[in-house]
Amino acid sequence: MLIIVFLSFILFNFRIASKISNKNFDEILLTGFTIQSLSIICSGYLLSAIKLWDNAYCWSILPFFVSYTFYLFFRNVIHLPEQTHSSSFKLIGSSIQQLHEIYKQQRKTEKTLFACIFFGAAIITISQLFLMFYLPPNEWDSMTGHLNRILYFVQNHSTAHFVGTNWNIDTYPKSFSSIQFYPFLMSGFNEHFFKLPNLSAFWILFVGSYAVLKQLQISFKVRLLSASLLIFTPILLIQSTTTDTDIVLGAYLVCGLYYLVRFTKTKEVYYIYISNLMFAIAMSHKITFVFALPSLAVLIGYACLINKAQLNLTHFKHAILSSILFLFVSMPTGYIANIIHYGHPIGPNTATKHQSIERAGNFSNLVLHGSKNVARYFFDLINFDGLRNIQWVENYQEVVNQQFRNLDSFFNWGLETSTAFTIVPFNYIRKFEFYNGTPIYGSIFLLIIIPAIIILLVKKRPTFYYFFFLAFLLHFGALAYTAAYDPWKGRYMISSLVFLLPISSLFFKPFVAKNKYSLVLVVYLIIIASAFSTILFHSRSAFVSTHHLPTIWGKSRMELLTVSRPDITNAYTRFDQIVPQGATVALATINDDYEYPLWGNRFTRTLIPINPFEKGLQPIPKEATYLFFSKSVIKPVSTDIRLGTDTTIKEHIIVRGEDYYLRKLK
């Protein structure tokens, strides 16, 4: 029954979107996504406040009312522009018919190119759906924080301040918890539906990028070739089937960017409000959205500059009013609570020193080491990520990387030798765990983006290209200067790619104009091969083994959950076999320990953390029937059961597992 309500809610939001945005199918999809996200987030705030966040009946009703309220607001308060309404199904049909007619008129090479893109996208879609429903979520941060805390929130009936073992449980923005929880709840606690927001975001990124290029009046074939790059981008493929957060932030950003560009075309007040609401959602989602604020400021400034004759006080009045809505949507996510409890919107000092600008020290250090981070992240981009899973490509890449290391040594850049303002020290021979686990753009950057930037710089182009390039540079610079270097943070460049995509169109324009597609076909075949390699060999979801890593075939749920930490698999399996599904378990674990697998496959255990972050060890609660603990936290006694962490496994282990024990209390 709940799944029917869930599907009805999706259709309801897209029905509302069709009333707001007509005769523009891409805008209908983006608007439906925006309203749905906004409704779920606001519903989550309300239900958490009255401690009904876990109530299925409330979630079945309230989001419909919230969505309809926003529709009434847009229709009656903002006064939408007059539009002729048209059925979404008719728009879909006409779009498919238009594509078919264009395809029939193409030459052989052109047909081959677009056929390869279509079939490549189809294979990727099938792979994504398979991985979504075959593989349980097993991303590291979700096992310790993101998904783990959702189950704590269910247990507590609220997302209110709660200090768990991992600092992310309480301090991380909580709007995305509602986004993830809603499909999980409406599917009857099916953990595979935790991945649905990421898969949706993947396709929204494609549609949104296409829509932005369309508003920039880039020709149909060029914008299709440019937007299709996103379908084959390694980091997007990885995150589309996980529960990580950066791909969703990228989807929010591209939607907001579309509304901003659309406003420059129409001057409609409606787009001021919906863009600000979209940016509010992004801010409520993750603090790293602030990396995009300088870039957005540049693009907003450009929009005002080219439309200054048509802008008036009414537009600025609505911009200020919509900013108030921005605060109402973005602040309840946890920033206010963090200021109250920790004195900082991000969280405790440990978090700010570890991940933010405070780690750099004084201003001169920030300039010096931030500049080194620019070079480090740029080097991370000029790698054949995806294809590097193939050994002969990796051998070639290592030879090339060694030349950069020689240059570093000759000019004394100190990118490797200096470890200040780094979390994980930089290395030219990038570790397998990084280029496989968090690939970035791969061949797309080397074969498309770099040539497009050169084309942009050697000849005068329309002004908007330069502003998008400046927006990219500002976002890239924000990543390098505002936080310590971390090879895992290549995932933040998903948002950078949103600003780069219009520039990529410069690469395709000459080929489309001359109707010559042979080179484009070769480049796209390499990019598609890179995408397939990314999916096939990814260490957390490998179809095919590489570097002696296991595949996903024939594995138990616990083996798949702990695939990134095989040294703890046996210990967690024994825990699951010994402890009943309905038990109450006290946890004396540390920040890096996986907790999500301990809830059980039906999520019916009660977990009570007794070593909360920076609070020290607390008394064991009376209601606990078992104690699960790390040897580093509690000294075991002779009657405790050693669960059997494998201390002999060393290959591909980033953080070694603790020595886990179990104590029966009752």
PERAPE-V644668 format. One record per run of one state. SS is the DSSP state (H for helix, E for strand, L for the rest). FROM is the first residue (numbers start at 1). TO is the last residue. Records with the same first field share a line. If there is no record, write none. Layout:
BEGIN
SS: FROM-TO ; FROM-TO
END
This chain:
BEGIN
L: 1-1 ; 21-24 ; 50-55 ; 78-87 ; 105-107 ; 135-139 ; 145-145 ; 157-167 ; 172-174 ; 187-190 ; 216-219 ; 233-233 ; 241-245 ; 267-268 ; 286-286 ; 307-312 ; 334-334 ; 343-348 ; 356-356 ; 361-362 ; 382-386 ; 390-390 ; 412-421 ; 423-431 ; 438-442 ; 459-462 ; 482-484 ; 486-486 ; 515-517 ; 538-556 ; 562-565 ; 579-583 ; 589-595 ; 600-605 ; 610-625 ; 631-640 ; 643-659 ; 665-666
H: 2-20 ; 25-49 ; 56-77 ; 88-104 ; 108-134 ; 140-144 ; 146-156 ; 168-171 ; 175-186 ; 191-215 ; 220-232 ; 234-240 ; 246-266 ; 269-285 ; 287-306 ; 313-333 ; 335-342 ; 349-355 ; 357-360 ; 363-381 ; 387-389 ; 391-411 ; 432-437 ; 443-458 ; 463-481 ; 487-514 ; 518-537 ; 557-561 ; 566-578 ; 596-599
E: 422-422 ; 485-485 ; 584-588 ; 606-609 ; 626-630 ; 641-642 ; 660-664
END
